Amino acid sequence: MEQGLIKNPILRSYLYMALYEFFGMVLFLTGINCSQNDASVAALGLFIAATLTGRLSGGHFNMAITFAVYVVEGKWLQNLTVGLSIVLIDILAAFTAMLISIGLLGSDHTFALVPSGNNKNYSLDYMLYLMLIEAFFTMVFVSTVLFVKYRRVSATTDGMLSNLTVAIALYVCVRMAGPLSGGGLNPSIAIAIITTDAVQYGFDNGTSHNGHILFLIPYILGPLMGGLIAAGLLNLSSKITIDSEEADNMAVGRGEHNQAINPVDEDDGLSFEENQRRNSARGMTIQLDEASGKAALRKKTGLERVSARDYLA
């Protein structure tokens, strides 16, 4: 996914953001309805929607993601207007997708977001159970989104790879949460699906297609709780990353990494491969300057750090 951070745009930017966010959500939810929330179709639909629209809108398509980004940014008053705008756009787009899906499939063949096999249980204990399931798997999914959105903790800056990572995370979370809670993980979609069903069938008419509108409580609060936890995890990871980078920069400033530049250092007797391993552990790598022909240390990118842990440690 593209970075898509909440910012305060001018009016024209608002319109572009609204248009692309709206289009992406319609595409995403229409695919979910046509496939009855098949995890693979939902994941690929999100991948396509984010690829087509993410650069201009941020590609949220989920109130929990918008809420998490809002918390991470921490600019409560400054970002409030645009954050609410994204939420309202996504909800409006979700209702539009429901109308399109009903026109294409008929009212009896759209996806019904209800707990699997137990959609008549409205007890407090069961609602809390659903809320916890939704919160946990939304936390996993939203954490994946945040960790590829924010470059300071991301392993890659490749937008397509980021989108693919998020799509895989959605597939895994829907497959795991589906048998337990129905696999909502998205308050914007839950509002549109459950409200549309309630308007068509009544609050609870005894059919297997329709669940009680009370299920909106766990399907909204659970994912929002998951988004809040994901934001907290990102902030913690960002602090750890920043502290580590500051320590590396101080070490470079003191000249602690300079001996490792040479392929073989006579003072410490390390071979070129051993020096590379030592530099890798410090988050550094040797790069040859093509202009001067001299070797110099530079900090590794996120992807190089991951590779180094796997192959050079």
DODREN-555534 format. One record per residue (C-alpha): residue number from 1; residue in one letter; x, y, z. Coordinates in Angstrom, 2 decimals. Layout:
BEGIN
n, res, east, north, up
NUM, a, X, Y, Z
...
END
This chain:
BEGIN
n, res, east, north, up
1, m, 0.00, 0.00, 0.00
2, e, 1.09, 3.54, -0.59
3, q, 1.98, 5.60, 2.44
4, g, -1.33, 7.49, 2.32
5, l, -0.86, 9.33, 5.60
6, i, -3.60, 11.62, 6.83
7, k, -2.83, 15.17, 5.77
8, n, -4.86, 18.36, 5.36
9, p, -5.35, 18.73, 1.62
10, i, -6.80, 21.60, -0.37
11, l, -10.34, 21.26, -1.74
12, r, -9.24, 19.79, -5.08
13, s, -7.12, 17.21, -3.28
14, y, -10.12, 16.32, -1.10
15, l, -12.16, 15.63, -4.22
16, y, -9.47, 13.43, -5.77
17, m, -9.00, 11.56, -2.50
18, a, -12.75, 11.07, -2.15
19, l, -13.15, 9.84, -5.72
20, y, -10.37, 7.27, -5.55
21, e, -11.21, 6.08, -2.03
22, f, -14.85, 5.72, -3.10
23, f, -13.97, 3.78, -6.25
24, g, -11.58, 1.47, -4.40
25, m, -14.11, 0.62, -1.68
26, v, -16.86, -0.07, -4.24
27, l, -14.54, -2.42, -6.12
28, f, -13.43, -4.14, -2.92
29, l, -16.87, -4.78, -1.40
30, t, -18.50, -5.73, -4.70
31, g, -15.89, -8.46, -5.05
32, i, -16.60, -9.65, -1.51
33, n, -20.32, -9.91, -2.25
34, c, -19.86, -11.66, -5.56
35, s, -17.59, -14.26, -3.94
36, q, -19.49, -14.58, -0.62
37, n, -16.42, -13.26, 1.20
38, d, -14.08, -15.84, -0.28
39, a, -10.74, -15.01, 1.32
40, s, -8.71, -15.27, -1.89
41, v, -11.09, -13.00, -3.83
42, a, -11.21, -10.49, -0.97
43, a, -7.41, -10.41, -0.82
44, l, -6.96, -10.02, -4.57
45, g, -9.73, -7.41, -4.67
46, l, -7.94, -5.41, -1.99
47, f, -4.65, -5.76, -3.88
48, i, -6.22, -4.42, -7.08
49, a, -8.11, -1.62, -5.31
50, a, -5.03, -0.49, -3.38
51, t, -2.83, -0.65, -6.50
52, l, -5.28, 1.43, -8.56
53, t, -6.17, 4.03, -5.95
54, g, -3.69, 3.86, -3.06
55, r, -1.23, 6.47, -4.32
56, l, -3.89, 9.18, -4.42
57, s, -6.22, 8.18, -1.57
58, g, -4.02, 6.11, 0.75
59, g, -6.17, 3.04, 0.11
60, h, -7.69, 2.65, 3.57
61, f, -11.11, 1.09, 2.73
62, n, -11.50, 0.33, 6.42
63, m, -12.50, 2.48, 9.39
64, a, -10.09, 0.56, 11.63
65, i, -7.13, 1.48, 9.40
66, t, -8.15, 5.14, 9.28
67, f, -8.53, 5.17, 13.07
68, a, -5.12, 3.53, 13.53
69, v, -3.38, 6.02, 11.22
70, y, -5.13, 8.87, 13.03
71, v, -3.81, 7.60, 16.37
72, v, -0.29, 7.06, 15.00
73, e, -0.12, 10.56, 13.56
74, g, -1.31, 12.06, 16.85
75, k, -2.47, 15.36, 15.34
76, w, -5.88, 15.16, 16.93
77, l, -7.50, 18.42, 15.84
78, q, -5.55, 18.94, 12.62
79, n, -6.42, 15.52, 11.18
80, l, -9.93, 15.20, 12.57
81, t, -11.72, 16.64, 9.53
82, v, -9.91, 14.59, 6.91
83, g, -10.09, 11.45, 9.08
84, l, -13.86, 11.74, 9.44
85, s, -14.11, 12.47, 5.72
86, i, -12.34, 9.21, 4.86
87, v, -14.61, 7.28, 7.23
88, l, -17.78, 8.79, 5.71
89, i, -16.54, 8.24, 2.15
90, d, -15.83, 4.58, 2.89
91, i, -19.27, 4.05, 4.46
92, l, -21.03, 5.77, 1.55
93, a, -19.02, 3.70, -0.92
94, a, -19.86, 0.52, 1.01
95, f, -23.60, 1.24, 0.75
96, t, -23.16, 1.96, -2.96
97, a, -21.39, -1.38, -3.38
98, m, -24.29, -3.11, -1.61
99, l, -26.78, -1.55, -4.05
100, i, -24.66, -2.63, -7.02
101, s, -24.31, -6.14, -5.59
102, i, -28.07, -6.47, -5.01
103, g, -28.65, -5.37, -8.60
104, l, -26.16, -7.94, -9.91
105, l, -26.89, -10.87, -7.60
106, g, -30.31, -10.28, -6.09
107, s, -31.01, -9.49, -2.46
108, d, -30.76, -13.13, -1.34
109, h, -27.27, -13.72, -2.74
110, t, -25.16, -10.96, -1.24
111, f, -22.71, -11.73, 1.54
112, a, -24.30, -11.88, 5.01
113, l, -21.94, -10.87, 7.80
114, v, -23.09, -13.07, 10.69
115, p, -21.26, -15.35, 13.13
116, s, -20.81, -18.79, 11.63
117, g, -23.52, -21.18, 12.82
118, n, -24.61, -19.12, 15.83
119, n, -26.35, -16.01, 14.55
120, k, -29.21, -16.18, 17.09
121, n, -27.08, -15.81, 20.19
122, y, -27.29, -12.23, 21.47
123, s, -25.94, -12.81, 24.98
124, l, -23.36, -10.46, 26.47
125, d, -20.78, -13.24, 26.77
126, y, -21.08, -14.13, 23.09
127, m, -20.91, -10.48, 22.03
128, l, -17.70, -10.07, 24.04
129, y, -16.32, -13.24, 22.47
130, l, -17.03, -11.90, 18.97
131, m, -15.51, -8.56, 19.89
132, l, -12.28, -10.17, 21.07
133, i, -11.99, -12.34, 17.96
134, e, -12.57, -9.34, 15.70
135, a, -10.13, -7.22, 17.72
136, f, -7.33, -9.79, 17.58
137, f, -7.43, -10.53, 13.86
138, t, -8.00, -6.89, 12.96
139, m, -4.94, -6.05, 15.05
140, v, -2.90, -8.54, 13.02
141, f, -4.20, -7.19, 9.72
142, v, -3.93, -3.49, 10.57
143, s, -0.44, -4.00, 12.02
144, t, 0.61, -5.40, 8.65
145, v, -0.86, -2.37, 6.89
146, l, 0.84, 0.10, 9.21
147, f, 4.21, -1.63, 9.07
148, v, 4.30, -1.33, 5.28
149, k, 2.81, 2.18, 5.20
150, y, 5.38, 3.77, 7.51
151, r, 8.81, 3.64, 5.90
152, r, 10.76, 3.96, 9.14
153, v, 9.75, 0.42, 10.12
154, s, 8.99, -1.09, 6.72
155, a, 11.18, -3.77, 5.18
156, t, 10.54, -2.44, 1.67
157, t, 9.72, 0.76, -0.18
158, d, 8.25, -1.14, -3.15
159, g, 4.55, -0.20, -3.41
160, m, 3.53, -3.37, -5.25
161, l, 5.29, -5.60, -2.73
162, s, 3.63, -3.66, 0.09
163, n, 0.19, -4.16, -1.50
164, l, 0.88, -7.87, -1.93
165, t, 1.94, -8.17, 1.72
166, v, -1.31, -6.55, 2.87
167, a, -3.36, -8.79, 0.57
168, i, -1.69, -11.91, 1.99
169, a, -2.36, -10.66, 5.53
170, l, -6.04, -10.14, 4.71
171, y, -6.31, -13.63, 3.22
172, v, -4.79, -15.23, 6.32
173, c, -6.90, -13.21, 8.77
174, v, -10.20, -13.83, 6.94
175, r, -9.46, -17.55, 6.65
176, m, -8.73, -17.77, 10.38
177, a, -11.45, -15.43, 11.69
178, g, -14.19, -16.55, 9.30
179, p, -15.14, -19.79, 11.08
180, l, -15.06, -18.02, 14.45
181, s, -16.73, -14.65, 13.97
182, g, -17.66, -14.40, 10.30
183, g, -14.46, -12.53, 9.47
184, g, -15.67, -8.92, 9.43
185, l, -12.51, -7.05, 10.43
186, n, -13.91, -3.87, 8.85
187, p, -16.46, -1.58, 10.56
188, s, -17.21, 0.33, 7.34
189, i, -18.26, -2.84, 5.53
190, a, -20.08, -4.21, 8.59
191, i, -22.24, -1.09, 8.83
192, a, -23.26, -1.33, 5.17
193, i, -23.91, -5.09, 5.09
194, i, -25.81, -5.44, 8.37
195, t, -27.84, -2.24, 7.91
196, t, -28.79, -3.19, 4.35
197, d, -29.90, -6.63, 5.54
198, a, -31.91, -5.08, 8.38
199, v, -33.71, -2.75, 5.97
200, q, -34.54, -5.62, 3.61
201, y, -35.46, -8.35, 6.10
202, g, -36.22, -6.57, 9.37
203, f, -34.10, -6.73, 12.48
204, d, -34.52, -10.48, 12.89
205, n, -36.98, -12.37, 10.72
206, g, -35.69, -15.85, 11.47
207, t, -33.93, -16.39, 8.15
208, s, -30.42, -17.75, 7.95
209, h, -29.36, -14.80, 5.80
210, n, -30.02, -12.10, 8.33
211, g, -28.41, -11.53, 11.71
212, h, -29.60, -9.13, 14.36
213, i, -28.48, -5.53, 14.06
214, l, -26.98, -5.90, 17.55
215, f, -24.07, -7.68, 15.88
216, l, -22.97, -4.23, 14.73
217, i, -21.58, -3.72, 18.25
218, p, -18.81, -6.35, 18.10
219, y, -18.25, -5.81, 14.37
220, i, -17.54, -2.10, 14.97
221, l, -15.96, -1.96, 18.42
222, g, -13.81, -5.09, 17.95
223, p, -11.95, -3.86, 14.84
224, l, -11.55, -0.37, 16.31
225, m, -9.94, -1.94, 19.39
226, g, -7.66, -3.93, 17.07
227, g, -6.70, -0.77, 15.20
228, l, -5.86, 0.99, 18.45
229, i, -3.61, -1.87, 19.57
230, a, -1.92, -1.96, 16.15
231, a, -1.21, 1.78, 16.39
232, g, 0.37, 1.24, 19.80
233, l, 2.57, -1.56, 18.47
234, l, 3.74, 0.62, 15.58
235, n, 4.62, 3.50, 17.89
236, l, 6.59, 1.13, 20.12
237, s, 8.43, -0.40, 17.15
238, s, 9.16, 3.06, 15.73
239, k, 10.73, 4.13, 19.01
240, i, 12.90, 1.01, 19.11
241, t, 13.98, 1.57, 15.48
242, i, 14.81, 5.23, 16.07
243, d, 16.83, 4.42, 19.20
244, s, 18.77, 1.74, 17.29
245, e, 19.53, 4.09, 14.40
246, e, 20.66, 6.84, 16.77
247, a, 23.06, 4.41, 18.43
248, d, 24.44, 3.38, 15.02
249, n, 24.90, 7.01, 13.99
250, m, 26.75, 7.80, 17.22
251, a, 29.03, 4.79, 16.68
252, v, 29.82, 5.92, 13.13
253, g, 30.54, 9.43, 14.43
254, r, 33.06, 8.01, 16.92
255, g, 34.77, 6.05, 14.15
256, e, 33.83, 2.66, 15.56
257, h, 32.86, 1.36, 12.12
258, n, 35.87, 2.70, 10.22
259, q, 38.10, -0.34, 10.67
260, a, 35.52, -2.54, 8.98
261, i, 35.76, -0.61, 5.70
262, n, 38.95, -2.36, 4.64
263, p, 38.57, -5.85, 3.12
264, v, 41.18, -7.15, 5.58
265, d, 42.18, -5.23, 8.69
266, e, 45.67, -6.06, 9.93
267, d, 44.91, -4.81, 13.43
268, d, 42.03, -7.13, 14.17
269, g, 42.94, -9.90, 11.74
270, l, 39.39, -10.21, 10.39
271, s, 38.81, -11.43, 6.86
272, f, 36.63, -9.57, 4.38
273, e, 33.71, -11.94, 5.09
274, e, 34.10, -11.47, 8.83
275, n, 34.15, -7.70, 8.44
276, q, 31.00, -7.92, 6.35
277, r, 29.32, -9.94, 9.08
278, r, 30.36, -7.39, 11.71
279, n, 29.09, -4.50, 9.61
280, s, 25.86, -6.39, 8.95
281, a, 25.25, -6.81, 12.66
282, r, 25.64, -3.03, 13.04
283, g, 23.18, -2.29, 10.24
284, m, 25.92, -1.12, 7.84
285, t, 27.24, -2.33, 4.50
286, i, 30.20, -1.50, 2.25
287, q, 29.45, 0.21, -1.04
288, l, 31.95, 1.12, -3.78
289, d, 31.74, 4.72, -4.97
290, e, 31.80, 4.47, -8.80
291, a, 33.14, 8.01, -9.21
292, s, 36.08, 7.80, -6.81
293, g, 36.57, 4.05, -6.77
294, k, 36.74, 4.12, -2.95
295, a, 34.79, 1.97, -0.53
296, a, 32.54, 3.62, 2.03
297, l, 30.10, 2.55, 4.69
298, r, 26.41, 3.27, 4.29
299, k, 23.35, 2.28, 6.28
300, k, 21.35, -0.64, 5.00
301, t, 17.83, -0.31, 3.69
302, g, 15.05, -2.13, 5.51
303, l, 15.04, -5.00, 3.01
304, e, 18.81, -5.41, 3.31
305, r, 18.46, -5.64, 7.10
306, v, 15.94, -8.48, 6.76
307, s, 18.18, -10.29, 4.24
308, a, 21.20, -9.84, 6.45
309, r, 19.46, -11.48, 9.40
310, d, 18.55, -14.44, 7.22
311, y, 21.79, -15.00, 5.34
312, l, 24.70, -13.13, 6.89
313, a, 24.22, -13.70, 10.61
END
